Amino acid sequence: MKELVEVIAKSLVEHPDEVVVTEKQSGKTLVLELKVAPSDMGKVIGKQGRIAKAIRAVVKAAASREDKKVVVDIM
């Protein structure tokens, strides 16, 4: 899951070297924290959060195939 979020985020931003994804296990839930450069934050979130919702939807679909619950937090 971490690699999936990383690939998606790096394709969206102007500074792909500053994309960092960290994993944290919280009970049965896997939390993925996505950090990008401040200037790229708008590109990852999108208008009215549409891109962020799309990223979460793709990750949720991939996680459901493995019977896991994954949450994506954008820092």
HTML snippet that shows the backbone in 3Dmol.js (N, CA, C, O; Angstrom):
<script src="https://3Dmol.org/build/3Dmol-min.js"></script>
<div id="view" style="width:600px;height:400px;position:relative"></div>
<script>
const pdb = `
ATOM      1  N   MET A   1       0.813  -1.195   0.000  1.00  0.00           N
ATOM      2  CA  MET A   1       0.000   0.000   0.000  1.00  0.00           C
ATOM      3  C   MET A   1       0.859   1.262   0.000  1.00  0.00           C
ATOM      4  O   MET A   1       0.553   2.242  -0.678  1.00  0.00           O
ATOM      5  N   LYS A   2       1.935   1.213   0.773  1.00  0.00           N
ATOM      6  CA  LYS A   2       2.823   2.374   0.868  1.00  0.00           C
ATOM      7  C   LYS A   2       3.370   2.745  -0.512  1.00  0.00           C
ATOM      8  O   LYS A   2       3.416   3.920  -0.876  1.00  0.00           O
ATOM      9  N   GLU A   3       3.778   1.739  -1.263  1.00  0.00           N
ATOM     10  CA  GLU A   3       4.342   1.991  -2.590  1.00  0.00           C
ATOM     11  C   GLU A   3       3.304   2.575  -3.535  1.00  0.00           C
ATOM     12  O   GLU A   3       3.627   3.430  -4.360  1.00  0.00           O
ATOM     13  N   LEU A   4       2.068   2.123  -3.423  1.00  0.00           N
ATOM     14  CA  LEU A   4       0.982   2.623  -4.266  1.00  0.00           C
ATOM     15  C   LEU A   4       0.765   4.115  -4.045  1.00  0.00           C
ATOM     16  O   LEU A   4       0.684   4.881  -5.004  1.00  0.00           O
ATOM     17  N   VAL A   5       0.672   4.527  -2.787  1.00  0.00           N
ATOM     18  CA  VAL A   5       0.478   5.939  -2.460  1.00  0.00           C
ATOM     19  C   VAL A   5       1.679   6.761  -2.930  1.00  0.00           C
ATOM     20  O   VAL A   5       1.522   7.872  -3.436  1.00  0.00           O
ATOM     21  N   GLU A   6       2.873   6.204  -2.758  1.00  0.00           N
ATOM     22  CA  GLU A   6       4.091   6.904  -3.166  1.00  0.00           C
ATOM     23  C   GLU A   6       4.118   7.145  -4.675  1.00  0.00           C
ATOM     24  O   GLU A   6       4.450   8.245  -5.117  1.00  0.00           O
ATOM     25  N   VAL A   7       3.779   6.143  -5.457  1.00  0.00           N
ATOM     26  CA  VAL A   7       3.793   6.264  -6.918  1.00  0.00           C
ATOM     27  C   VAL A   7       2.758   7.280  -7.387  1.00  0.00           C
ATOM     28  O   VAL A   7       3.042   8.096  -8.264  1.00  0.00           O
ATOM     29  N   ILE A   8       1.570   7.235  -6.811  1.00  0.00           N
ATOM     30  CA  ILE A   8       0.514   8.180  -7.193  1.00  0.00           C
ATOM     31  C   ILE A   8       0.940   9.606  -6.862  1.00  0.00           C
ATOM     32  O   ILE A   8       0.815  10.505  -7.694  1.00  0.00           O
ATOM     33  N   ALA A   9       1.444   9.810  -5.643  1.00  0.00           N
ATOM     34  CA  ALA A   9       1.820  11.157  -5.206  1.00  0.00           C
ATOM     35  C   ALA A   9       2.982  11.703  -6.033  1.00  0.00           C
ATOM     36  O   ALA A   9       2.973  12.874  -6.412  1.00  0.00           O
ATOM     37  N   LYS A  10       3.976  10.873  -6.313  1.00  0.00           N
ATOM     38  CA  LYS A  10       5.132  11.342  -7.075  1.00  0.00           C
ATOM     39  C   LYS A  10       4.757  11.742  -8.493  1.00  0.00           C
ATOM     40  O   LYS A  10       5.394  12.614  -9.083  1.00  0.00           O
ATOM     41  N   SER A  11       3.724  11.108  -9.044  1.00  0.00           N
ATOM     42  CA  SER A  11       3.306  11.460 -10.400  1.00  0.00           C
ATOM     43  C   SER A  11       2.538  12.781 -10.437  1.00  0.00           C
ATOM     44  O   SER A  11       2.398  13.380 -11.503  1.00  0.00           O
ATOM     45  N   LEU A  12       2.041  13.241  -9.292  1.00  0.00           N
ATOM     46  CA  LEU A  12       1.247  14.468  -9.236  1.00  0.00           C
ATOM     47  C   LEU A  12       2.051  15.726  -8.942  1.00  0.00           C
ATOM     48  O   LEU A  12       1.670  16.816  -9.370  1.00  0.00           O
ATOM     49  N   VAL A  13       3.148  15.592  -8.226  1.00  0.00           N
ATOM     50  CA  VAL A  13       3.847  16.762  -7.692  1.00  0.00           C
ATOM     51  C   VAL A  13       5.022  17.211  -8.566  1.00  0.00           C
ATOM     52  O   VAL A  13       5.486  16.476  -9.439  1.00  0.00           O
ATOM     53  N   GLU A  14       5.489  18.435  -8.308  1.00  0.00           N
ATOM     54  CA  GLU A  14       6.654  18.975  -9.021  1.00  0.00           C
ATOM     55  C   GLU A  14       7.967  18.572  -8.351  1.00  0.00           C
ATOM     56  O   GLU A  14       9.015  18.558  -8.996  1.00  0.00           O
ATOM     57  N   HIS A  15       7.912  18.245  -7.066  1.00  0.00           N
ATOM     58  CA  HIS A  15       9.112  17.852  -6.315  1.00  0.00           C
ATOM     59  C   HIS A  15       8.942  16.423  -5.805  1.00  0.00           C
ATOM     60  O   HIS A  15       8.673  16.225  -4.621  1.00  0.00           O
ATOM     61  N   PRO A  16       9.095  15.418  -6.683  1.00  0.00           N
ATOM     62  CA  PRO A  16       8.858  14.031  -6.260  1.00  0.00           C
ATOM     63  C   PRO A  16       9.861  13.526  -5.229  1.00  0.00           C
ATOM     64  O   PRO A  16       9.576  12.570  -4.508  1.00  0.00           O
ATOM     65  N   ASP A  17      11.024  14.152  -5.151  1.00  0.00           N
ATOM     66  CA  ASP A  17      12.017  13.730  -4.167  1.00  0.00           C
ATOM     67  C   ASP A  17      11.609  14.084  -2.741  1.00  0.00           C
ATOM     68  O   ASP A  17      12.185  13.551  -1.792  1.00  0.00           O
ATOM     69  N   GLU A  18      10.628  14.971  -2.567  1.00  0.00           N
ATOM     70  CA  GLU A  18      10.181  15.370  -1.233  1.00  0.00           C
ATOM     71  C   GLU A  18       8.935  14.621  -0.771  1.00  0.00           C
ATOM     72  O   GLU A  18       8.379  14.936   0.281  1.00  0.00           O
ATOM     73  N   VAL A  19       8.497  13.642  -1.542  1.00  0.00           N
ATOM     74  CA  VAL A  19       7.335  12.838  -1.158  1.00  0.00           C
ATOM     75  C   VAL A  19       7.794  11.774  -0.164  1.00  0.00           C
ATOM     76  O   VAL A  19       8.714  11.005  -0.441  1.00  0.00           O
ATOM     77  N   VAL A  20       7.138  11.742   1.000  1.00  0.00           N
ATOM     78  CA  VAL A  20       7.463  10.763   2.036  1.00  0.00           C
ATOM     79  C   VAL A  20       6.164  10.116   2.503  1.00  0.00           C
ATOM     80  O   VAL A  20       5.202  10.805   2.843  1.00  0.00           O
ATOM     81  N   VAL A  21       6.146   8.789   2.515  1.00  0.00           N
ATOM     82  CA  VAL A  21       4.989   8.045   3.002  1.00  0.00           C
ATOM     83  C   VAL A  21       5.449   7.180   4.166  1.00  0.00           C
ATOM     84  O   VAL A  21       6.384   6.392   4.032  1.00  0.00           O
ATOM     85  N   THR A  22       4.787   7.331   5.312  1.00  0.00           N
ATOM     86  CA  THR A  22       5.121   6.517   6.483  1.00  0.00           C
ATOM     87  C   THR A  22       3.931   5.667   6.864  1.00  0.00           C
ATOM     88  O   THR A  22       2.781   6.081   6.721  1.00  0.00           O
ATOM     89  N   GLU A  23       4.220   4.466   7.354  1.00  0.00           N
ATOM     90  CA  GLU A  23       3.173   3.527   7.764  1.00  0.00           C
ATOM     91  C   GLU A  23       3.116   3.463   9.284  1.00  0.00           C
ATOM     92  O   GLU A  23       4.144   3.441   9.960  1.00  0.00           O
ATOM     93  N   LYS A  24       1.901   3.433   9.804  1.00  0.00           N
ATOM     94  CA  LYS A  24       1.699   3.236  11.237  1.00  0.00           C
ATOM     95  C   LYS A  24       0.564   2.242  11.411  1.00  0.00           C
ATOM     96  O   LYS A  24      -0.496   2.389  10.802  1.00  0.00           O
ATOM     97  N   GLN A  25       0.783   1.240  12.233  1.00  0.00           N
ATOM     98  CA  GLN A  25      -0.247   0.249  12.504  1.00  0.00           C
ATOM     99  C   GLN A  25      -1.019   0.695  13.732  1.00  0.00           C
ATOM    100  O   GLN A  25      -0.429   0.955  14.781  1.00  0.00           O
ATOM    101  N   SER A  26      -2.332   0.783  13.606  1.00  0.00           N
ATOM    102  CA  SER A  26      -3.185   1.194  14.717  1.00  0.00           C
ATOM    103  C   SER A  26      -4.289   0.156  14.869  1.00  0.00           C
ATOM    104  O   SER A  26      -5.361   0.285  14.278  1.00  0.00           O
ATOM    105  N   GLY A  27      -4.019  -0.870  15.662  1.00  0.00           N
ATOM    106  CA  GLY A  27      -4.989  -1.960  15.796  1.00  0.00           C
ATOM    107  C   GLY A  27      -5.063  -2.736  14.495  1.00  0.00           C
ATOM    108  O   GLY A  27      -4.045  -3.223  14.003  1.00  0.00           O
ATOM    109  N   LYS A  28      -6.258  -2.855  13.932  1.00  0.00           N
ATOM    110  CA  LYS A  28      -6.428  -3.545  12.658  1.00  0.00           C
ATOM    111  C   LYS A  28      -6.313  -2.596  11.474  1.00  0.00           C
ATOM    112  O   LYS A  28      -6.407  -3.017  10.321  1.00  0.00           O
ATOM    113  N   THR A  29      -6.110  -1.313  11.763  1.00  0.00           N
ATOM    114  CA  THR A  29      -6.069  -0.296  10.719  1.00  0.00           C
ATOM    115  C   THR A  29      -4.629   0.105  10.419  1.00  0.00           C
ATOM    116  O   THR A  29      -3.827   0.312  11.329  1.00  0.00           O
ATOM    117  N   LEU A  30      -4.317   0.212   9.143  1.00  0.00           N
ATOM    118  CA  LEU A  30      -3.024   0.698   8.697  1.00  0.00           C
ATOM    119  C   LEU A  30      -3.190   2.162   8.308  1.00  0.00           C
ATOM    120  O   LEU A  30      -4.027   2.493   7.468  1.00  0.00           O
ATOM    121  N   VAL A  31      -2.394   3.040   8.917  1.00  0.00           N
ATOM    122  CA  VAL A  31      -2.463   4.469   8.631  1.00  0.00           C
ATOM    123  C   VAL A  31      -1.257   4.845   7.789  1.00  0.00           C
ATOM    124  O   VAL A  31      -0.115   4.614   8.187  1.00  0.00           O
ATOM    125  N   LEU A  32      -1.514   5.425   6.622  1.00  0.00           N
ATOM    126  CA  LEU A  32      -0.450   5.900   5.739  1.00  0.00           C
ATOM    127  C   LEU A  32      -0.436   7.420   5.784  1.00  0.00           C
ATOM    128  O   LEU A  32      -1.429   8.065   5.449  1.00  0.00           O
ATOM    129  N   GLU A  33       0.690   7.991   6.198  1.00  0.00           N
ATOM    130  CA  GLU A  33       0.826   9.441   6.272  1.00  0.00           C
ATOM    131  C   GLU A  33       1.626   9.914   5.067  1.00  0.00           C
ATOM    132  O   GLU A  33       2.768   9.502   4.864  1.00  0.00           O
ATOM    133  N   LEU A  34       1.021  10.775   4.278  1.00  0.00           N
ATOM    134  CA  LEU A  34       1.648  11.303   3.067  1.00  0.00           C
ATOM    135  C   LEU A  34       2.115  12.724   3.327  1.00  0.00           C
ATOM    136  O   LEU A  34       1.323  13.590   3.697  1.00  0.00           O
ATOM    137  N   LYS A  35       3.408  12.958   3.130  1.00  0.00           N
ATOM    138  CA  LYS A  35       3.968  14.299   3.299  1.00  0.00           C
ATOM    139  C   LYS A  35       4.572  14.733   1.976  1.00  0.00           C
ATOM    140  O   LYS A  35       5.324  13.985   1.351  1.00  0.00           O
ATOM    141  N   VAL A  36       4.238  15.952   1.549  1.00  0.00           N
ATOM    142  CA  VAL A  36       4.783  16.518   0.314  1.00  0.00           C
ATOM    143  C   VAL A  36       5.299  17.923   0.603  1.00  0.00           C
ATOM    144  O   VAL A  36       5.078  18.466   1.686  1.00  0.00           O
ATOM    145  N   ALA A  37       5.980  18.497  -0.363  1.00  0.00           N
ATOM    146  CA  ALA A  37       6.472  19.874  -0.215  1.00  0.00           C
ATOM    147  C   ALA A  37       5.275  20.813  -0.082  1.00  0.00           C
ATOM    148  O   ALA A  37       4.234  20.572  -0.693  1.00  0.00           O
ATOM    149  N   PRO A  38       5.406  21.874   0.705  1.00  0.00           N
ATOM    150  CA  PRO A  38       4.287  22.810   0.877  1.00  0.00           C
ATOM    151  C   PRO A  38       3.743  23.369  -0.437  1.00  0.00           C
ATOM    152  O   PRO A  38       2.542  23.610  -0.564  1.00  0.00           O
ATOM    153  N   SER A  39       4.620  23.574  -1.403  1.00  0.00           N
ATOM    154  CA  SER A  39       4.161  24.111  -2.691  1.00  0.00           C
ATOM    155  C   SER A  39       3.361  23.091  -3.495  1.00  0.00           C
ATOM    156  O   SER A  39       2.627  23.470  -4.407  1.00  0.00           O
ATOM    157  N   ASP A  40       3.490  21.808  -3.174  1.00  0.00           N
ATOM    158  CA  ASP A  40       2.778  20.748  -3.892  1.00  0.00           C
ATOM    159  C   ASP A  40       1.495  20.301  -3.189  1.00  0.00           C
ATOM    160  O   ASP A  40       0.773  19.445  -3.700  1.00  0.00           O
ATOM    161  N   MET A  41       1.218  20.867  -2.040  1.00  0.00           N
ATOM    162  CA  MET A  41       0.065  20.427  -1.260  1.00  0.00           C
ATOM    163  C   MET A  41      -1.240  20.563  -2.051  1.00  0.00           C
ATOM    164  O   MET A  41      -2.082  19.666  -2.005  1.00  0.00           O
ATOM    165  N   GLY A  42      -1.412  21.650  -2.758  1.00  0.00           N
ATOM    166  CA  GLY A  42      -2.636  21.861  -3.531  1.00  0.00           C
ATOM    167  C   GLY A  42      -2.808  20.848  -4.642  1.00  0.00           C
ATOM    168  O   GLY A  42      -3.935  20.474  -4.969  1.00  0.00           O
ATOM    169  N   LYS A  43      -1.715  20.398  -5.227  1.00  0.00           N
ATOM    170  CA  LYS A  43      -1.792  19.413  -6.308  1.00  0.00           C
ATOM    171  C   LYS A  43      -2.227  18.050  -5.789  1.00  0.00           C
ATOM    172  O   LYS A  43      -2.903  17.301  -6.494  1.00  0.00           O
ATOM    173  N   VAL A  44      -1.843  17.728  -4.565  1.00  0.00           N
ATOM    174  CA  VAL A  44      -2.207  16.438  -3.988  1.00  0.00           C
ATOM    175  C   VAL A  44      -3.649  16.462  -3.484  1.00  0.00           C
ATOM    176  O   VAL A  44      -4.347  15.450  -3.551  1.00  0.00           O
ATOM    177  N   ILE A  45      -4.095  17.609  -2.981  1.00  0.00           N
ATOM    178  CA  ILE A  45      -5.459  17.709  -2.456  1.00  0.00           C
ATOM    179  C   ILE A  45      -6.459  17.956  -3.575  1.00  0.00           C
ATOM    180  O   ILE A  45      -7.515  17.324  -3.606  1.00  0.00           O
ATOM    181  N   GLY A  46      -6.152  18.851  -4.480  1.00  0.00           N
ATOM    182  CA  GLY A  46      -7.042  19.136  -5.604  1.00  0.00           C
ATOM    183  C   GLY A  46      -8.178  20.062  -5.214  1.00  0.00           C
ATOM    184  O   GLY A  46      -8.359  20.390  -4.042  1.00  0.00           O
ATOM    185  N   LYS A  47      -8.941  20.478  -6.215  1.00  0.00           N
ATOM    186  CA  LYS A  47     -10.079  21.360  -5.954  1.00  0.00           C
ATOM    187  C   LYS A  47     -11.136  20.601  -5.177  1.00  0.00           C
ATOM    188  O   LYS A  47     -11.566  19.518  -5.573  1.00  0.00           O
ATOM    189  N   GLN A  48     -11.544  21.187  -4.066  1.00  0.00           N
ATOM    190  CA  GLN A  48     -12.548  20.610  -3.175  1.00  0.00           C
ATOM    191  C   GLN A  48     -12.172  19.201  -2.722  1.00  0.00           C
ATOM    192  O   GLN A  48     -13.046  18.396  -2.402  1.00  0.00           O
ATOM    193  N   GLY A  49     -10.870  18.902  -2.696  1.00  0.00           N
ATOM    194  CA  GLY A  49     -10.402  17.613  -2.196  1.00  0.00           C
ATOM    195  C   GLY A  49     -10.633  16.443  -3.121  1.00  0.00           C
ATOM    196  O   GLY A  49     -10.595  15.293  -2.684  1.00  0.00           O
ATOM    197  N   ARG A  50     -10.871  16.710  -4.391  1.00  0.00           N
ATOM    198  CA  ARG A  50     -11.204  15.629  -5.318  1.00  0.00           C
ATOM    199  C   ARG A  50     -10.054  14.655  -5.535  1.00  0.00           C
ATOM    200  O   ARG A  50     -10.269  13.444  -5.579  1.00  0.00           O
ATOM    201  N   ILE A  51      -8.842  15.166  -5.669  1.00  0.00           N
ATOM    202  CA  ILE A  51      -7.706  14.272  -5.897  1.00  0.00           C
ATOM    203  C   ILE A  51      -7.420  13.456  -4.636  1.00  0.00           C
ATOM    204  O   ILE A  51      -7.114  12.267  -4.723  1.00  0.00           O
ATOM    205  N   ALA A  52      -7.517  14.084  -3.475  1.00  0.00           N
ATOM    206  CA  ALA A  52      -7.313  13.364  -2.218  1.00  0.00           C
ATOM    207  C   ALA A  52      -8.345  12.248  -2.071  1.00  0.00           C
ATOM    208  O   ALA A  52      -8.007  11.143  -1.647  1.00  0.00           O
ATOM    209  N   LYS A  53      -9.599  12.530  -2.419  1.00  0.00           N
ATOM    210  CA  LYS A  53     -10.648  11.505  -2.360  1.00  0.00           C
ATOM    211  C   LYS A  53     -10.359  10.372  -3.321  1.00  0.00           C
ATOM    212  O   LYS A  53     -10.588   9.205  -3.002  1.00  0.00           O
ATOM    213  N   ALA A  54      -9.852  10.713  -4.503  1.00  0.00           N
ATOM    214  CA  ALA A  54      -9.532   9.695  -5.504  1.00  0.00           C
ATOM    215  C   ALA A  54      -8.384   8.796  -5.025  1.00  0.00           C
ATOM    216  O   ALA A  54      -8.431   7.578  -5.199  1.00  0.00           O
ATOM    217  N   ILE A  55      -7.364   9.398  -4.427  1.00  0.00           N
ATOM    218  CA  ILE A  55      -6.248   8.613  -3.883  1.00  0.00           C
ATOM    219  C   ILE A  55      -6.764   7.658  -2.816  1.00  0.00           C
ATOM    220  O   ILE A  55      -6.412   6.478  -2.803  1.00  0.00           O
ATOM    221  N   ARG A  56      -7.601   8.175  -1.924  1.00  0.00           N
ATOM    222  CA  ARG A  56      -8.154   7.322  -0.856  1.00  0.00           C
ATOM    223  C   ARG A  56      -9.011   6.204  -1.420  1.00  0.00           C
ATOM    224  O   ARG A  56      -8.986   5.087  -0.905  1.00  0.00           O
ATOM    225  N   ALA A  57      -9.772   6.489  -2.478  1.00  0.00           N
ATOM    226  CA  ALA A  57     -10.626   5.464  -3.089  1.00  0.00           C
ATOM    227  C   ALA A  57      -9.794   4.350  -3.712  1.00  0.00           C
ATOM    228  O   ALA A  57     -10.127   3.173  -3.571  1.00  0.00           O
ATOM    229  N   VAL A  58      -8.727   4.709  -4.393  1.00  0.00           N
ATOM    230  CA  VAL A  58      -7.859   3.699  -5.012  1.00  0.00           C
ATOM    231  C   VAL A  58      -7.198   2.833  -3.944  1.00  0.00           C
ATOM    232  O   VAL A  58      -7.135   1.611  -4.082  1.00  0.00           O
ATOM    233  N   VAL A  59      -6.709   3.461  -2.886  1.00  0.00           N
ATOM    234  CA  VAL A  59      -6.055   2.713  -1.809  1.00  0.00           C
ATOM    235  C   VAL A  59      -7.068   1.817  -1.097  1.00  0.00           C
ATOM    236  O   VAL A  59      -6.758   0.679  -0.747  1.00  0.00           O
ATOM    237  N   LYS A  60      -8.261   2.327  -0.887  1.00  0.00           N
ATOM    238  CA  LYS A  60      -9.303   1.530  -0.229  1.00  0.00           C
ATOM    239  C   LYS A  60      -9.665   0.308  -1.072  1.00  0.00           C
ATOM    240  O   LYS A  60      -9.865  -0.781  -0.535  1.00  0.00           O
ATOM    241  N   ALA A  61      -9.748   0.486  -2.378  1.00  0.00           N
ATOM    242  CA  ALA A  61     -10.055  -0.635  -3.269  1.00  0.00           C
ATOM    243  C   ALA A  61      -8.936  -1.675  -3.228  1.00  0.00           C
ATOM    244  O   ALA A  61      -9.203  -2.876  -3.185  1.00  0.00           O
ATOM    245  N   ALA A  62      -7.693  -1.219  -3.242  1.00  0.00           N
ATOM    246  CA  ALA A  62      -6.562  -2.148  -3.178  1.00  0.00           C
ATOM    247  C   ALA A  62      -6.520  -2.868  -1.828  1.00  0.00           C
ATOM    248  O   ALA A  62      -6.178  -4.049  -1.760  1.00  0.00           O
ATOM    249  N   ALA A  63      -6.866  -2.156  -0.764  1.00  0.00           N
ATOM    250  CA  ALA A  63      -6.848  -2.751   0.571  1.00  0.00           C
ATOM    251  C   ALA A  63      -7.978  -3.764   0.743  1.00  0.00           C
ATOM    252  O   ALA A  63      -7.810  -4.765   1.440  1.00  0.00           O
ATOM    253  N   SER A  64      -9.115  -3.517   0.120  1.00  0.00           N
ATOM    254  CA  SER A  64     -10.244  -4.436   0.269  1.00  0.00           C
ATOM    255  C   SER A  64      -9.946  -5.785  -0.370  1.00  0.00           C
ATOM    256  O   SER A  64     -10.506  -6.803   0.038  1.00  0.00           O
ATOM    257  N   ARG A  65      -9.077  -5.802  -1.359  1.00  0.00           N
ATOM    258  CA  ARG A  65      -8.683  -7.067  -1.980  1.00  0.00           C
ATOM    259  C   ARG A  65      -7.872  -7.916  -1.008  1.00  0.00           C
ATOM    260  O   ARG A  65      -7.836  -9.141  -1.128  1.00  0.00           O
ATOM    261  N   GLU A  66      -7.227  -7.271  -0.054  1.00  0.00           N
ATOM    262  CA  GLU A  66      -6.412  -7.970   0.942  1.00  0.00           C
ATOM    263  C   GLU A  66      -7.102  -8.027   2.306  1.00  0.00           C
ATOM    264  O   GLU A  66      -6.483  -8.418   3.296  1.00  0.00           O
ATOM    265  N   ASP A  67      -8.365  -7.645   2.364  1.00  0.00           N
ATOM    266  CA  ASP A  67      -9.139  -7.617   3.613  1.00  0.00           C
ATOM    267  C   ASP A  67      -8.451  -6.804   4.706  1.00  0.00           C
ATOM    268  O   ASP A  67      -8.347  -7.244   5.851  1.00  0.00           O
ATOM    269  N   LYS A  68      -7.985  -5.617   4.339  1.00  0.00           N
ATOM    270  CA  LYS A  68      -7.353  -4.713   5.293  1.00  0.00           C
ATOM    271  C   LYS A  68      -8.098  -3.396   5.286  1.00  0.00           C
ATOM    272  O   LYS A  68      -8.795  -3.070   4.325  1.00  0.00           O
ATOM    273  N   LYS A  69      -7.947  -2.635   6.367  1.00  0.00           N
ATOM    274  CA  LYS A  69      -8.484  -1.283   6.415  1.00  0.00           C
ATOM    275  C   LYS A  69      -7.314  -0.319   6.401  1.00  0.00           C
ATOM    276  O   LYS A  69      -6.432  -0.388   7.257  1.00  0.00           O
ATOM    277  N   VAL A  70      -7.308   0.580   5.427  1.00  0.00           N
ATOM    278  CA  VAL A  70      -6.205   1.523   5.268  1.00  0.00           C
ATOM    279  C   VAL A  70      -6.768   2.936   5.257  1.00  0.00           C
ATOM    280  O   VAL A  70      -7.765   3.214   4.591  1.00  0.00           O
ATOM    281  N   VAL A  71      -6.113   3.830   6.006  1.00  0.00           N
ATOM    282  CA  VAL A  71      -6.485   5.240   6.058  1.00  0.00           C
ATOM    283  C   VAL A  71      -5.312   6.053   5.516  1.00  0.00           C
ATOM    284  O   VAL A  71      -4.166   5.819   5.901  1.00  0.00           O
ATOM    285  N   VAL A  72      -5.590   6.999   4.631  1.00  0.00           N
ATOM    286  CA  VAL A  72      -4.539   7.862   4.078  1.00  0.00           C
ATOM    287  C   VAL A  72      -4.710   9.259   4.670  1.00  0.00           C
ATOM    288  O   VAL A  72      -5.742   9.904   4.486  1.00  0.00           O
ATOM    289  N   ASP A  73      -3.681   9.712   5.385  1.00  0.00           N
ATOM    290  CA  ASP A  73      -3.659  11.059   5.951  1.00  0.00           C
ATOM    291  C   ASP A  73      -2.660  11.893   5.158  1.00  0.00           C
ATOM    292  O   ASP A  73      -1.527  11.470   4.926  1.00  0.00           O
ATOM    293  N   ILE A  74      -3.089  13.075   4.748  1.00  0.00           N
ATOM    294  CA  ILE A  74      -2.188  13.985   4.030  1.00  0.00           C
ATOM    295  C   ILE A  74      -1.739  15.053   5.013  1.00  0.00           C
ATOM    296  O   ILE A  74      -2.549  15.813   5.544  1.00  0.00           O
ATOM    297  N   MET A  75      -0.428  15.094   5.245  1.00  0.00           N
ATOM    298  CA  MET A  75       0.135  16.021   6.233  1.00  0.00           C
ATOM    299  C   MET A  75       0.619  17.281   5.557  1.00  0.00           C
ATOM    300  O   MET A  75       1.127  18.183   6.223  1.00  0.00           O
TER     301      MET A  75
END
`;
const viewer = $3Dmol.createViewer("view");
viewer.addModel(pdb, "pdb");
viewer.setStyle({}, {cartoon: {color: "spectrum"}});
viewer.zoomTo();
viewer.render();
</script>
